[in-house]
Amino acid sequence: MLGSLVLTVLLLIILLYGREEMRKLRRSRNSIPIRIHVNGTRGKSSVTRLIAAGLREGGIPTLAKTTGTSPKFIYPDGREVSIARHGSPNIREQIAVLNHARTENVRAIVLECMALQPTIQKISEDKMIQATHTVITNILEDHLEVMGPRKEDVCFAFGGTVPPGKQVFTAERDLLPVLTEICSDRSAQVHSLNQSDLQEVLEEDLCDFRYFEHKENVALALKVCQSVGVPKQTALQGMKKANPDPGATCAYSMQYFGRQVTFVNGFAANDPKSSRKVWDLGIANFSNVDKRIAIINCRSDRSERSIQLGKEISNWKQSMPDLLVLVGESTHILAKALLEGGVSFGRIEIAESATESEVFERILDLGGNKSLVVGLGNIAGIGLSLLRMFRNRSEFIRMKTWIS
């Protein structure tokens, strides 16, 4: 009898606590008139940063949160604070962010979507954020084991974050008709990038960034900023001041005991299409080298991605890397896909058990006097360690060839 009473009291406390938490969330959410939810396959962190920077420059107090390479709060003054997590990421974090934003008295919040499971994406939007503006950067063949098996299924998963009756911004082209239909079902207005939007982002504008930024990302962020009244040039000036995400594509050059090594970070570009784009960018900018080397970081929980990347690289007939250094976990999956695609065994170097220092030394040994090294695959684990190792021994250099 006593046990039943205690259980009833506990359940009542939990119920009352939950109701109070929801009231608090509603108050926080309603205090922020501009709520921007950034989703998509690639470029979420960058677009989150760009939008926040553009809004800040336009005089709109903005709090942003990224969940990419290194989760961060970005405050209205541009200050960045790393988010310390205890355990795995959880979408309840978004509730805490909204509550925190209320205490900062901001007018806008820009949140990078942190969910992969379609159901969780939908809950995050419908029950927590309730965005006034949703951004879907692009729709690519990634995380198919969660959102697939088809690219169209990924589109439907992202469609779960479309806010009813609000605005959706996207740079997606191939599946735009499908996305438009999803938005129509929710009475949401779609704003897609067209050729004139891209042409308005000039090459000289891109060269003013301190890192390689995709034209589509800038054009998309500008479109969002303009929708809330920030003039294009004002927003663009703010974006040029923004700090890049730690995983952003940058190039570094080092002189090391008579050897010249140019390193291009593309570890965060971990789907086949993006990987090809970064590789092409690297070889277009740095063609005068003895060896072109790709370091590919593999993950044991992303075997499908390794297979996709192996098939993609096998098709790089005219621009095949001289050497493919495989690091991380379960590298045999990628090696098998490469060999089945016709890549010769002599081009593949397995370095799964190697530390970042050992990989670095191996690159120096195999690269000749002048080498280009491009990091691909994934930035987690040894990918981030290798990026830091190259970056801390090099000088930042600008890339002159911009591929949109």
C-alpha positions as CSV (number, residue, x, y, z in Angstrom):
1,M,0.0,0.0,0.0
2,L,2.8,2.4,1.0
3,G,4.7,1.5,-2.1
4,S,1.8,2.3,-4.4
5,L,1.4,5.7,-2.6
6,V,5.1,6.5,-3.1
7,L,4.9,5.5,-6.8
8,T,1.8,7.7,-7.3
9,V,3.5,10.7,-5.6
10,L,6.6,10.2,-7.8
11,L,4.6,10.0,-11.0
12,L,2.7,13.2,-10.0
13,I,6.0,15.0,-9.3
14,I,7.3,13.9,-12.7
15,L,4.1,15.1,-14.4
16,L,4.1,18.5,-12.7
17,Y,7.8,18.9,-13.5
18,G,7.3,18.0,-17.2
19,R,4.4,20.5,-17.4
20,E,6.5,23.3,-15.9
21,E,9.3,22.5,-18.3
22,M,7.0,22.8,-21.2
23,R,5.6,26.1,-19.9
24,K,9.2,27.4,-19.5
25,L,10.0,26.2,-23.1
26,R,7.0,28.0,-24.5
27,R,7.9,31.3,-22.7
28,S,11.5,31.0,-24.0
29,R,10.4,30.2,-27.5
30,N,7.8,33.0,-27.6
31,S,10.4,35.6,-26.4
32,I,12.5,35.0,-29.6
33,P,10.7,36.3,-32.7
34,I,13.2,34.9,-35.2
35,R,14.0,31.2,-34.9
36,I,16.1,29.6,-37.6
37,H,16.5,25.8,-37.8
38,V,19.4,24.7,-40.1
39,N,19.2,21.2,-41.6
40,G,20.7,19.4,-44.6
41,T,23.4,17.0,-45.5
42,R,26.4,19.2,-45.9
43,G,27.3,22.8,-44.8
44,K,25.0,23.0,-41.8
45,S,27.6,24.4,-39.4
46,S,28.9,26.9,-42.0
47,V,25.5,28.2,-42.9
48,T,24.6,28.5,-39.2
49,R,27.7,30.6,-38.7
50,L,27.1,32.7,-41.8
51,I,23.5,33.5,-41.0
52,A,24.3,34.4,-37.4
53,A,27.1,36.7,-38.6
54,G,24.9,38.4,-41.1
55,L,22.2,39.0,-38.6
56,R,24.6,40.4,-36.0
57,E,26.0,42.8,-38.6
58,G,22.4,43.9,-39.3
59,G,22.0,44.9,-35.7
60,I,19.9,41.9,-34.7
61,P,21.0,40.4,-31.3
62,T,21.6,36.7,-32.2
63,L,22.5,33.5,-30.4
64,A,23.7,30.6,-32.6
65,K,24.6,27.0,-31.7
66,T,26.6,24.7,-33.9
67,T,26.8,20.9,-33.5
68,G,29.5,20.2,-36.1
69,T,33.1,19.4,-35.5
70,S,33.2,21.2,-32.2
71,P,29.8,22.2,-30.7
72,K,29.7,25.9,-29.8
73,F,27.6,28.8,-28.6
74,I,28.1,31.9,-30.7
75,Y,26.9,35.0,-28.7
76,P,25.6,38.3,-30.0
77,D,29.1,39.9,-29.7
78,G,30.6,37.1,-31.8
79,R,32.2,35.4,-28.8
80,E,32.4,31.6,-29.0
81,V,32.1,29.2,-26.1
82,S,32.5,25.4,-26.5
83,I,29.7,23.2,-25.3
84,A,30.7,20.6,-22.7
85,R,28.7,17.4,-23.1
86,H,28.4,14.6,-20.7
87,G,27.5,11.5,-22.7
88,S,26.1,11.3,-26.2
89,P,24.4,14.3,-27.8
90,N,20.7,14.6,-26.9
91,I,18.1,16.8,-28.6
92,R,17.0,18.0,-25.1
93,E,20.0,20.2,-25.5
94,Q,17.9,22.4,-27.9
95,I,15.5,23.1,-25.0
96,A,18.3,24.3,-22.8
97,V,19.6,26.5,-25.7
98,L,16.2,28.1,-26.1
99,N,16.0,28.8,-22.4
100,H,19.5,30.2,-22.4
101,A,18.7,32.4,-25.4
102,R,15.8,34.0,-23.4
103,T,18.2,35.0,-20.7
104,E,20.5,36.7,-23.3
105,N,17.5,38.8,-24.5
106,V,18.2,38.0,-28.2
107,R,15.8,38.6,-31.1
108,A,17.1,35.7,-33.2
109,I,18.4,32.2,-32.6
110,V,20.1,30.1,-35.2
111,L,20.2,26.4,-34.4
112,E,21.9,23.6,-36.3
113,C,19.8,20.5,-36.4
114,M,21.4,17.8,-34.2
115,A,19.2,14.8,-35.0
116,L,19.6,12.1,-37.6
117,Q,16.7,9.8,-37.0
118,P,13.7,11.2,-39.0
119,T,11.3,10.9,-36.0
120,I,13.7,12.7,-33.7
121,Q,14.2,15.4,-36.3
122,K,10.5,16.0,-36.4
123,I,10.1,16.1,-32.7
124,S,13.0,18.5,-32.4
125,E,11.2,20.9,-34.8
126,D,7.5,20.4,-33.9
127,K,7.8,20.1,-30.1
128,M,10.8,22.2,-29.4
129,I,12.1,24.8,-31.8
130,Q,9.0,25.6,-34.0
131,A,11.1,27.6,-36.4
132,T,10.0,30.7,-38.2
133,H,12.6,29.9,-40.9
134,T,13.9,26.4,-41.8
135,V,17.1,26.0,-43.9
136,I,17.8,22.8,-45.8
137,T,21.2,23.3,-47.2
138,N,21.2,20.3,-49.6
139,I,20.2,16.7,-49.9
140,L,23.0,14.2,-50.5
141,E,23.5,10.4,-50.2
142,D,24.7,10.3,-46.6
143,H,23.5,8.6,-43.4
144,L,21.5,6.3,-45.7
145,E,21.6,3.6,-43.0
146,V,19.4,6.0,-40.8
147,M,17.5,8.1,-43.3
148,G,17.7,5.9,-46.4
149,P,17.9,3.7,-48.3
150,R,17.2,6.2,-51.1
151,K,18.2,9.8,-51.5
152,E,14.5,10.6,-51.7
153,D,14.1,9.1,-48.3
154,V,16.7,11.6,-47.0
155,C,14.5,14.4,-48.5
156,F,11.5,13.1,-46.6
157,A,13.5,12.9,-43.4
158,F,14.5,16.6,-43.7
159,G,11.0,17.4,-44.6
160,G,10.1,16.6,-41.0
161,T,11.7,19.9,-40.0
162,V,9.5,22.0,-42.3
163,P,7.5,24.4,-40.1
164,P,3.8,24.6,-41.1
165,G,2.9,27.9,-42.6
166,K,6.5,29.3,-42.4
167,Q,9.4,29.8,-44.7
168,V,11.9,27.2,-46.0
169,F,15.2,28.1,-47.7
170,T,17.3,25.6,-49.7
171,A,20.1,25.3,-52.2
172,E,18.9,21.8,-53.2
173,R,18.4,21.4,-57.0
174,D,17.9,17.7,-57.8
175,L,15.1,17.0,-55.3
176,L,13.6,20.5,-55.2
177,P,10.3,19.3,-56.7
178,V,10.0,16.7,-53.9
179,L,10.9,19.2,-51.3
180,T,8.5,21.7,-52.7
181,E,5.7,19.2,-52.6
182,I,6.5,18.5,-48.9
183,C,6.4,22.2,-48.1
184,S,3.1,22.6,-50.0
185,D,1.5,19.9,-47.9
186,R,2.5,22.0,-44.8
187,S,1.6,25.3,-46.4
188,A,5.2,26.5,-46.1
189,Q,6.8,28.9,-48.6
190,V,9.9,27.6,-50.4
191,H,12.8,30.0,-51.3
192,S,15.3,28.1,-53.5
193,L,18.5,29.5,-54.9
194,N,18.5,30.4,-58.6
195,Q,21.4,31.2,-60.9
196,S,21.1,35.0,-60.3
197,D,21.4,34.4,-56.5
198,L,24.7,32.6,-57.1
199,Q,25.9,35.2,-59.6
200,E,25.4,37.9,-57.0
201,V,28.1,36.3,-54.8
202,L,31.2,37.5,-56.6
203,E,34.5,35.6,-56.8
204,E,36.2,38.6,-55.0
205,D,33.7,38.3,-52.2
206,L,34.6,34.6,-51.7
207,C,38.3,35.5,-51.7
208,D,37.7,37.9,-48.8
209,F,36.8,35.0,-46.6
210,R,39.6,33.6,-44.4
211,Y,38.8,30.0,-45.5
212,F,37.2,28.3,-48.5
213,E,33.5,28.9,-48.4
214,H,31.1,27.5,-50.9
215,K,29.2,30.0,-53.0
216,E,25.9,28.2,-52.3
217,N,26.4,28.5,-48.6
218,V,27.0,32.3,-48.8
219,A,24.1,32.8,-51.2
220,L,21.7,30.7,-49.1
221,A,22.7,32.6,-45.9
222,L,22.3,35.9,-47.6
223,K,18.8,35.0,-48.7
224,V,17.8,34.1,-45.1
225,C,19.3,37.4,-43.8
226,Q,17.5,39.5,-46.4
227,S,14.2,37.8,-45.5
228,V,14.3,39.4,-42.1
229,G,15.4,42.8,-43.4
230,V,19.2,42.8,-43.3
231,P,20.6,44.3,-46.6
232,K,22.7,42.0,-48.7
233,Q,26.0,44.0,-48.4
234,T,25.6,44.5,-44.7
235,A,25.0,40.8,-44.1
236,L,27.9,39.9,-46.4
237,Q,30.3,42.2,-44.5
238,G,29.4,40.4,-41.3
239,M,29.9,37.0,-42.9
240,K,33.4,37.9,-44.0
241,K,34.3,38.5,-40.3
242,A,32.9,35.2,-39.1
243,N,35.1,32.5,-37.7
244,P,35.1,29.3,-39.7
245,D,33.9,26.0,-38.2
246,P,36.9,24.0,-37.1
247,G,36.1,21.5,-39.9
248,A,36.0,24.2,-42.6
249,T,38.0,23.6,-45.8
250,C,41.3,25.5,-45.5
251,A,44.7,25.1,-47.0
252,Y,48.1,25.2,-45.2
253,S,51.7,25.1,-46.5
254,M,54.8,23.9,-44.6
255,Q,58.5,23.6,-45.3
256,Y,59.8,20.6,-43.4
257,F,63.5,19.6,-43.7
258,G,63.6,20.6,-47.3
259,R,60.2,19.2,-48.2
260,Q,57.2,21.3,-49.1
261,V,53.8,20.0,-48.1
262,T,50.5,21.6,-48.9
263,F,47.6,20.3,-46.8
264,V,43.9,20.9,-47.7
265,N,41.5,20.0,-45.0
266,G,38.4,18.3,-46.4
267,F,37.8,15.8,-43.5
268,A,34.4,17.3,-42.9
269,A,33.3,16.7,-46.5
270,N,32.4,13.1,-45.9
271,D,30.0,12.3,-48.7
272,P,31.2,11.2,-52.1
273,K,30.1,14.4,-54.0
274,S,31.6,16.7,-51.4
275,S,34.8,14.7,-51.3
276,R,35.2,15.0,-55.0
277,K,34.6,18.7,-54.8
278,V,37.4,19.2,-52.2
279,W,39.8,17.0,-54.1
280,D,39.2,18.9,-57.3
281,L,39.7,22.2,-55.5
282,G,43.0,21.0,-54.1
283,I,44.5,19.8,-57.4
284,A,43.2,22.9,-59.2
285,N,45.0,25.2,-56.8
286,F,48.2,23.1,-56.2
287,S,49.0,21.3,-59.5
288,N,52.8,21.7,-59.4
289,V,53.6,18.8,-57.0
290,D,55.5,15.5,-57.1
291,K,52.8,13.5,-55.3
292,R,49.1,14.0,-54.8
293,I,48.0,12.2,-51.6
294,A,44.6,11.6,-50.1
295,I,44.3,10.7,-46.4
296,I,40.9,9.1,-45.9
297,N,39.7,8.7,-42.3
298,C,37.3,5.7,-42.0
299,R,34.8,4.9,-39.2
300,S,33.6,1.5,-38.2
301,D,30.0,2.7,-37.8
302,R,30.0,4.2,-41.3
303,S,30.7,1.2,-43.4
304,E,28.2,2.2,-46.1
305,R,29.9,5.6,-46.4
306,S,33.3,3.8,-46.9
307,I,31.8,1.7,-49.7
308,Q,30.2,4.8,-51.4
309,L,33.5,6.7,-51.2
310,G,35.4,3.8,-52.6
311,K,33.1,3.7,-55.6
312,E,33.4,7.4,-56.0
313,I,37.2,7.5,-55.9
314,S,37.4,4.6,-58.3
315,N,35.8,6.9,-60.9
316,W,38.5,9.7,-60.6
317,K,40.3,8.3,-63.6
318,Q,41.9,11.6,-64.7
319,S,42.6,12.9,-61.2
320,M,43.3,9.7,-59.3
321,P,45.5,10.3,-56.2
322,D,49.0,8.9,-56.5
323,L,48.6,7.5,-53.0
324,L,45.5,6.8,-50.8
325,V,46.4,6.6,-47.1
326,L,43.6,4.9,-45.2
327,V,43.4,5.7,-41.5
328,G,40.8,5.3,-38.7
329,E,38.8,2.2,-38.2
330,S,37.6,-0.7,-40.5
331,T,39.8,0.6,-43.3
332,H,39.5,-2.9,-45.0
333,I,36.0,-1.9,-46.1
334,L,37.2,1.1,-48.1
335,A,40.2,-0.8,-49.4
336,K,38.0,-3.6,-50.7
337,A,35.7,-1.1,-52.4
338,L,38.7,0.7,-54.0
339,L,40.2,-2.6,-55.3
340,E,36.8,-3.7,-56.7
341,G,36.6,-0.4,-58.5
342,G,39.9,-1.0,-60.2
343,V,42.3,1.1,-58.1
344,S,45.7,-0.7,-58.0
345,F,46.9,-2.1,-54.7
346,G,50.1,-0.1,-55.1
347,R,48.2,3.2,-54.6
348,I,46.7,2.1,-51.3
349,E,48.6,2.5,-48.0
350,I,46.8,1.0,-44.9
351,A,47.7,3.0,-41.8
352,E,44.8,1.9,-39.5
353,S,46.9,1.2,-36.4
354,A,49.2,4.3,-36.9
355,T,49.1,7.4,-34.7
356,E,48.7,10.8,-36.2
357,S,52.5,11.3,-35.7
358,E,53.2,8.1,-37.6
359,V,50.8,9.0,-40.4
360,F,52.5,12.4,-40.6
361,E,56.0,10.9,-40.9
362,R,54.7,8.4,-43.5
363,I,53.4,11.2,-45.6
364,L,56.8,13.0,-45.5
365,D,58.5,9.7,-46.5
366,L,56.2,9.0,-49.4
367,G,55.4,12.5,-50.6
368,G,58.7,13.4,-52.3
369,N,60.1,17.0,-52.3
370,K,56.8,18.6,-53.0
371,S,53.4,17.1,-52.2
372,L,49.7,17.9,-52.0
373,V,47.9,16.2,-49.1
374,V,44.1,16.3,-48.9
375,G,42.2,15.0,-45.9
376,L,38.9,13.3,-46.7
377,G,36.4,10.9,-45.1
378,N,35.6,12.1,-41.6
379,I,36.9,14.6,-39.1
380,A,36.2,12.6,-36.0
381,G,39.0,10.9,-34.0
382,I,42.3,10.9,-35.9
383,G,40.9,13.2,-38.5
384,L,40.8,16.2,-36.1
385,S,44.2,15.2,-34.7
386,L,45.8,15.1,-38.1
387,L,44.2,18.5,-39.0
388,R,45.7,20.0,-35.8
389,M,49.1,18.4,-36.6
390,F,49.3,19.9,-40.1
391,R,47.8,23.2,-39.1
392,N,50.1,23.8,-36.1
393,R,53.2,23.2,-38.3
394,S,52.1,25.3,-41.3
395,E,51.1,28.7,-42.5
396,F,47.6,29.4,-43.7
397,I,47.3,30.1,-47.5
398,R,44.4,31.3,-49.6
399,M,43.1,29.2,-52.5
400,K,42.6,31.1,-55.7
401,T,40.4,28.7,-57.7
402,W,36.8,28.6,-56.4
403,I,34.6,25.8,-57.7
404,S,30.9,26.4,-57.2
